[in-house]
Amino acid sequence: MDTVLVTGATGTIGTTLIPALRARGVAVRAMTRDPDRSVPGAETVVADLRGPEAVGAALKGVDAAFLNSPSAPDAASLQIRFADLARDAGVSRLVLLSQYAARADSPVRFLRWHAEVEAHVRSLGIEHTVLRPNLYLQALLAFAGTIAQGFFAAPIGEAAVSAIDTRDIADAAAAVLTGTGHAGRTYTLTGPRAVTHGQIAQALSTATGRNVTFRDTSADRFAAALNGLLPRWQIDGLIEDYAHYARGEAAEVHTAVADLTGKPARDVTDFARDHAADFLSV
């Protein structure tokens, strides 16, 4: 039985990816930074991307690896070092979680960082696949407090984004990690349609039975609301992300989720229905 190492195993995508891999009959090694955390259905290993020795040990005997790191100002260099360690450990397949529209000359720092990692992985000579998901619908859970009060706000105006449910990212990753024909491929992962934040508010209203409205806001107000909750570099990066969305640069719809999984991508209405309780119990 093949063994797949999943980084970020206790995160939003990792917790869904692990059972998806198990359902496909592979053994899973779950990498976590928390020594007190055991991941059900997987061999749990404790390692931090900042500790190359522990990462190297986690990679021993692994056939494939899924690379997804926490957001950090040095995330690109940490991912690059992981990719090098995976090559050195003889890992035969690396699946890299990147971001929609990653490119080296992007005005968005996160997209530049992802492009840097992609370019390095391509140079290693290891079998690799890149997944580029769009805005996560699960990011709305961070707004649960205000949504419970009947609104949420972001500097995006009426621009539409082909936002994706992270469960579809996990399903697509499981297909790529265990299937064939994906070497050297880059897949852009989106939802089935592009939606405005106003349409997202309507879906939440329908699912929760409460009136939820979207309020467009300025970048400065959005940053002020996040001040103290996130470090400054991350706030500045999110402002760049939302400017990218507001310019209409993230509205294209791709069929990769359905192509890879054999199932249509989940719609925002599916997300809202399945997570309604999260927006009601705050």
matplotlib code that plots the C-alpha trace (Angstrom):
import matplotlib.pyplot as plt

x = [0.0, 1.3, 1.9, 1.0, 2.4, -0.1, 1.3, -1.1, -2.9, -5.1, -6.0, -9.2, -8.0, -5.9, -8.7, -10.8, -8.0, -7.0, -10.4, -10.6, -7.2, -8.1, -11.2, -8.9, -7.0, -3.8, -1.9, -1.7, 1.1, -0.2, 2.3, 1.4, 3.2, 1.2, 2.8, -0.5, -2.6, -3.3, -4.9, -7.6, -7.1, -3.4, 0.1, 0.7, 4.2, 5.3, 7.3, 7.4, 8.5, 11.1, 12.7, 14.4, 15.6, 12.0, 10.6, 13.3, 12.3, 8.6, 9.4, 11.2, 9.4, 6.8, 5.6, 3.8, 3.5, 1.0, 2.5, 0.4, 2.0, 0.6, 0.6, 3.9, 6.2, 8.8, 6.3, 7.9, 11.4, 9.9, 8.0, 11.1, 13.1, 10.4, 10.4, 14.2, 13.9, 11.2, 13.4, 16.3, 14.1, 13.2, 9.5, 8.2, 5.3, 4.8, 1.5, 1.8, -1.1, -0.6, -3.2, -5.3, -3.4, 0.0, 2.6, 6.0, 5.0, 1.7, 1.1, -0.2, 2.6, 1.0, 0.7, 4.4, 5.4, 3.4, 4.9, 8.4, 7.6, 6.1, 9.1, 11.5, 9.4, 9.5, 13.3, 13.7, 13.1, 10.6, 7.1, 4.8, 1.4, 0.3, -3.2, -4.3, -7.5, -9.4, -10.8, -12.0, -15.7, -14.6, -12.9, -16.4, -16.3, -13.9, -16.8, -19.2, -19.4, -20.7, -22.8, -24.6, -25.4, -26.7, -23.9, -20.3, -18.0, -15.1, -13.4, -14.6, -17.7, -19.8, -16.9, -17.6, -15.2, -15.3, -14.9, -14.4, -15.4, -12.2, -13.8, -13.5, -9.8, -9.3, -11.1, -9.1, -5.9, -6.8, -7.5, -4.1, -2.1, -3.5, -4.2, -2.1, -1.7, -1.1, 2.7, 3.7, 0.1, -1.3, -4.9, -6.9, -9.6, -12.8, -16.4, -19.1, -19.8, -18.5, -20.5, -20.6, -20.5, -24.1, -25.0, -23.1, -25.1, -28.3, -27.2, -26.4, -29.8, -31.6, -29.6, -29.8, -33.3, -31.9, -31.4, -27.7, -26.4, -23.1, -21.5, -18.8, -16.1, -12.8, -9.5, -8.6, -11.7, -11.2, -7.6, -8.7, -11.2, -8.4, -5.9, -4.9, -6.4, -3.7, -0.1, 0.4, 2.1, -0.9, -3.4, -1.5, -1.4, -5.2, -5.8, -3.8, -5.8, -9.1, -7.9, -7.1, -10.7, -12.2, -10.5, -12.4, -9.3, -10.6, -13.9, -13.0, -14.6, -12.6, -13.8, -10.9, -12.8, -15.3, -12.7, -10.6, -13.2, -16.1, -18.4, -19.5, -17.9, -20.0, -22.0, -22.1, -25.6, -24.2, -21.6, -24.2, -26.5, -23.8, -22.4, -25.6, -25.1, -21.7, -23.3, -26.1, -24.2, -21.8]
y = [0.0, 3.4, 6.0, 9.7, 12.4, 15.2, 18.4, 20.8, 17.7, 19.4, 22.3, 22.9, 21.0, 18.4, 17.2, 16.5, 15.2, 12.4, 10.5, 11.1, 9.4, 6.6, 6.0, 5.4, 2.7, 4.4, 4.7, 8.3, 9.9, 13.1, 15.8, 18.2, 20.7, 19.8, 17.0, 16.5, 16.0, 12.6, 12.4, 9.7, 7.2, 8.2, 7.7, 11.0, 12.5, 15.7, 18.0, 21.7, 23.0, 25.1, 21.9, 20.1, 17.1, 16.3, 16.9, 14.6, 11.9, 12.4, 11.9, 8.6, 5.8, 8.1, 7.5, 10.9, 14.1, 16.9, 20.3, 22.9, 25.3, 27.8, 31.4, 33.0, 35.7, 33.1, 30.5, 30.3, 29.5, 26.9, 25.2, 25.2, 23.5, 20.9, 20.2, 19.7, 17.4, 15.4, 15.0, 13.9, 11.4, 9.8, 10.8, 9.9, 12.4, 15.9, 17.7, 21.4, 23.6, 27.0, 29.7, 30.8, 33.2, 32.6, 34.4, 36.0, 39.5, 39.7, 42.8, 40.3, 39.1, 35.7, 35.0, 35.9, 33.6, 30.7, 31.3, 31.2, 27.8, 26.4, 27.4, 25.7, 22.5, 22.4, 22.5, 19.5, 16.7, 15.1, 14.1, 17.0, 18.5, 22.0, 22.8, 26.4, 26.9, 30.2, 32.0, 29.5, 29.6, 28.4, 31.7, 33.0, 31.2, 33.9, 36.4, 34.2, 36.7, 39.5, 37.2, 36.1, 39.8, 40.0, 41.3, 40.9, 43.3, 43.3, 45.6, 43.8, 45.7, 43.7, 41.7, 38.0, 35.3, 31.6, 30.7, 27.1, 24.8, 23.4, 19.9, 20.0, 21.0, 18.0, 15.6, 16.9, 16.5, 12.9, 12.1, 13.6, 12.0, 8.5, 8.6, 8.7, 11.1, 14.2, 14.6, 18.1, 19.3, 22.5, 22.5, 25.6, 24.7, 26.8, 26.6, 25.9, 29.6, 33.0, 34.7, 38.2, 38.7, 39.9, 36.5, 34.8, 36.8, 35.7, 32.0, 32.5, 34.1, 31.2, 28.6, 30.3, 31.7, 35.0, 38.2, 38.5, 41.4, 42.2, 45.6, 46.9, 48.6, 50.4, 48.7, 51.0, 50.0, 46.3, 46.6, 48.4, 45.6, 43.0, 45.1, 43.1, 39.9, 39.3, 40.5, 43.5, 41.6, 39.3, 42.1, 43.9, 40.7, 40.2, 43.7, 42.9, 39.7, 41.6, 44.2, 41.3, 40.0, 43.5, 44.0, 41.0, 38.9, 35.8, 35.2, 32.5, 29.1, 25.9, 22.3, 20.7, 19.7, 17.7, 16.4, 15.1, 13.8, 12.9, 15.1, 18.7, 21.3, 22.3, 25.5, 28.4, 27.2, 23.8, 25.4, 27.7, 24.8, 22.5, 25.2, 27.0, 26.0, 27.6, 31.0, 30.5, 29.4, 32.2]
z = [0.0, -0.9, 1.8, 1.4, 3.7, 4.4, 5.7, 7.4, 8.5, 11.1, 8.9, 6.9, 3.8, 5.6, 7.9, 4.8, 2.6, 5.0, 5.0, 1.2, 0.8, 3.2, 1.1, -1.9, 0.0, 0.8, 4.1, 5.4, 7.4, 9.0, 9.8, 12.6, 14.7, 17.8, 19.9, 21.7, 18.6, 17.2, 13.7, 13.4, 10.6, 10.0, 11.4, 13.2, 13.0, 14.8, 12.6, 11.8, 8.4, 10.3, 11.5, 8.5, 10.5, 11.7, 8.2, 6.7, 9.1, 8.3, 4.6, 5.0, 3.2, 1.8, -1.8, -2.3, -0.4, -0.2, 0.5, 2.2, 4.7, 7.2, 6.1, 7.1, 5.7, 4.8, 3.6, 0.1, 1.5, 3.9, 1.1, -1.2, 1.5, 2.0, -1.7, -1.6, 1.3, -0.5, -3.5, -1.3, 0.5, -2.8, -2.7, -6.1, -6.3, -4.9, -5.0, -4.3, -3.1, -4.8, -5.5, -8.5, -10.8, -9.2, -11.2, -10.6, -11.6, -9.7, -7.6, -4.9, -2.7, -2.0, -5.7, -6.2, -3.3, -4.8, -8.2, -6.7, -5.1, -8.3, -10.4, -7.9, -7.8, -11.6, -11.5, -9.2, -11.6, -9.3, -10.5, -9.4, -9.8, -8.9, -7.6, -7.8, -5.9, -5.9, -2.8, -0.2, 0.7, 4.2, 4.6, 5.3, 8.6, 9.8, 9.4, 11.4, 14.2, 12.1, 9.9, 13.0, 13.5, 9.9, 7.8, 6.6, 4.8, 2.4, -0.1, -3.2, -4.5, -7.0, -8.5, -8.9, -7.8, -8.7, -5.0, -4.1, -1.2, 0.5, 0.5, -3.3, -3.0, -0.8, -3.1, -6.1, -4.2, -3.2, -6.9, -8.0, -5.2, -6.0, -9.7, -12.9, -15.7, -13.6, -13.8, -14.7, -14.7, -13.2, -12.3, -11.5, -9.0, -8.8, -7.9, -10.6, -11.1, -10.2, -7.4, -5.9, -2.2, -2.5, -3.9, -1.1, 1.4, -0.3, 0.0, 3.7, 4.2, 2.6, 4.5, 8.0, 7.7, 8.8, 6.7, 5.9, 3.9, 2.3, 2.9, 0.6, 2.5, 1.9, 2.1, 5.1, 7.0, 6.2, 7.5, 10.6, 11.4, 11.1, 13.1, 16.2, 14.8, 12.2, 11.8, 9.6, 6.8, 6.5, 6.6, 3.8, 1.8, 2.2, 1.0, -2.1, -2.5, -2.3, -4.8, -7.2, -6.7, -7.0, -10.4, -11.7, -12.0, -10.2, -12.0, -14.5, -14.0, -14.6, -14.8, -13.0, -9.9, -11.9, -14.3, -11.4, -9.1, -11.4, -9.3, -9.9, -7.7, -4.7, -5.2, -2.6, -1.8, -0.8, 1.4, 3.0, 3.7, 5.1, 7.4, 8.4, 12.0, 12.1, 11.3, 13.8, 16.9, 17.4]

ax = plt.figure().add_subplot(projection="3d")
ax.plot(x, y, z, "-o")
ax.set_aspect("equal")
plt.show()
